[in-house]
């Protein structure tokens, strides 16, 4: 319908010209007292021939319109051939489109190259940063003093910030390193929990956790990042009480705390990049990036995530593994 409407708009000027000339002939014949049938007959012949030409033109332009519509749905990098131009103006527009497409392709290739270089640089940087972190953790082995536990907690936060940088970059990379396979959820949770043990002890927080027999099809490394971020958030905003990790039906992992909770006005926006809310204003360490990355990773892994909270009574985050029926590779 859009094409038909635009095509009829194009016909307005030729139609006015046709009827204008017909009127000139009719008036001229009337002034010279010639029979008007002499005008009507050629007008009808011209109208019939014009109708045939219009039908041919309509079908030809409709095919061209459809071809252009298909091209418009493609990424500009795949637009390799435009329909043949029918006028000097159209040829000029097509030349402009080709020039813009080529320029955009060059800029995209350059941006992709720079992005790959950035990811490569930060990957090397992360490994370099983690080397002294590992060395300091080894130096603290065997030390079970409050100071040692606080140092381990600080080193864990540094490692998490490094992981956040890499995750932020890799999520927008052209290729990912996801490896989906069936594995025990408790193994992933245990691995994510282990680094936080000194902080639980040092801050006298309780941990209510009973490993489950739930198995999931996921990427263990990326899911471990999600759980670590959720545990880090829970510990950050929990001053007393503790954290509970449990499984619910059907196939849900729940991480709840007894922390300060989230204001109801903030809940709809907690997954927005950079949004800190009222809790973030009270805690200068909040960046508003952690939950954003958690949501992005969950979307990539096919995991549903939801947050329920009561201010002053704590927060519960639920990871739903029944969202998609994934199969192990």
Buried (B, 14 or more C-beta within 10 A) or exposed (E): EEBEEEBEEEEEEEEEEBEEEBEEBBEEBEEEEEEEEEBBEEBEEEBEEBEEEBEEBBEEBEEBBEEEEEBEEEEBEEBEEBBEEEEEEEEEEBEEBBEEBEEEBEEEEEEEEEBEEEBEEBBEEBEEBBEEBEEBBEEBEEEEEEEBBBBBBEBBBBBBEBBBBBBBBBBEEEEEEEEBEEBBBBEBBEBBBEBBEBBBBBBEBEBEBEEBEBBBBBBBEBBBBBBBBBBBBBBBBBEEBBBBBBBEEEBBBBBBBBBBBBEEEBBEEBBBEEBBBBBBEEEEEBBBBBBBBBBBBBBEBBBBBEBBBEBEEBBBBBBBBEBEEBEEE
